[in-house]
Amino acid sequence: MAFCKDFNSRTQKFKPGTPMAVTITAFKDGTFDFTVKSPSVTWYLKQAAGIELGSGRPGHVTASTLTVKHVYEIAKIKQSDPFCQYMPLESICKSIIGTANSMGIKVQKELD
């Protein structure tokens, strides 16, 4: 019962239906520890672009277009993840742009 209450309190900031990664460690004495990570970058990119799937041929066919502002907002969210908390925001943005390119999502300064 304690696990459910603790899990619900840590995940209440996410909207229902949002996928998230959780790492659970159970100890022999019956205690537990878990880490809740934010959804994947690909999920955020698809939500921001309003698409369900990326391009089948990235680099040839563009699935959608996003602005640098979208990338920055996703990077600010991802910076709270345990693995990204010590990374500079610029590095996280570059990684997100690389992921967007591999999905066939074009990143522009401003939308036309």
C-alpha positions in Angstrom: 0.0 0.0 0.0 2.9 2.4 0.8 4.3 1.8 -2.7 1.0 2.9 -4.4 0.7 6.0 -2.3 4.4 6.9 -3.0 4.1 6.2 -6.7 0.9 8.3 -7.0 2.4 11.2 -5.2 5.5 11.2 -7.5 3.5 10.8 -10.7 0.6 13.3 -10.0 2.3 16.0 -12.1 2.0 13.9 -15.3 -1.3 13.9 -17.3 -3.2 10.6 -17.4 -2.1 8.5 -20.4 1.5 9.9 -20.4 4.1 7.1 -20.7 6.9 7.2 -18.3 9.9 5.0 -17.4 10.1 3.8 -13.8 13.1 2.0 -12.3 12.1 0.0 -9.2 14.6 -1.6 -6.8 13.2 -4.0 -4.2 15.3 -4.9 -1.2 15.3 -8.1 0.8 14.0 -6.4 3.9 10.8 -5.5 2.0 11.6 -1.9 1.4 11.8 -0.4 -2.1 13.2 2.5 -4.0 12.1 3.8 -7.4 13.0 6.5 -9.9 10.4 8.1 -12.1 11.7 9.6 -15.4 9.9 11.9 -17.7 8.5 10.4 -21.0 10.9 9.8 -23.9 12.1 12.6 -26.2 10.4 10.9 -29.2 7.0 11.0 -27.3 7.5 14.7 -26.7 8.5 15.4 -30.3 5.4 13.5 -31.6 3.1 15.4 -29.3 4.6 18.8 -30.2 4.5 18.0 -33.9 1.0 16.5 -33.7 1.9 13.2 -35.4 1.6 9.6 -34.4 4.6 8.3 -36.3 7.8 9.7 -37.6 8.9 9.5 -41.2 9.5 6.1 -42.8 12.3 7.8 -44.8 14.0 10.4 -42.6 16.1 12.8 -44.6 14.0 12.2 -47.6 10.4 12.7 -46.4 9.6 15.3 -43.7 6.9 14.1 -41.2 6.5 17.5 -39.6 8.2 20.8 -38.6 9.0 22.2 -35.2 10.7 25.4 -34.0 13.7 25.7 -31.8 11.4 27.0 -29.1 9.7 23.5 -29.0 13.1 21.9 -28.7 14.0 24.2 -25.8 10.8 23.5 -23.9 11.4 19.7 -24.3 15.0 20.1 -23.1 13.9 22.0 -20.0 11.6 19.1 -19.1 14.2 16.5 -19.8 16.8 18.3 -17.7 15.0 17.2 -14.6 15.7 13.5 -15.5 18.5 11.9 -13.3 20.7 11.2 -16.3 20.4 14.7 -17.8 20.4 16.9 -14.7 24.2 17.7 -15.0 24.1 18.2 -18.7 24.1 21.7 -20.1 20.8 22.7 -21.7 22.5 23.3 -25.1 23.8 19.7 -25.2 20.3 18.4 -24.4 18.9 20.6 -27.2 21.4 19.2 -29.7 20.5 15.7 -28.7 16.8 16.4 -29.2 17.5 18.0 -32.6 19.4 14.8 -33.6 16.4 12.7 -32.5 14.0 14.9 -34.4 16.1 14.6 -37.6 16.2 10.8 -37.2 12.4 10.8 -37.0 12.0 13.0 -40.1 11.0 16.1 -38.1 12.5 19.3 -39.4 13.6 21.9 -36.8 13.5 25.5 -37.9 14.1 28.9 -36.3 10.5 29.9 -36.9 7.5 28.3 -38.6 6.6 29.7 -42.0 
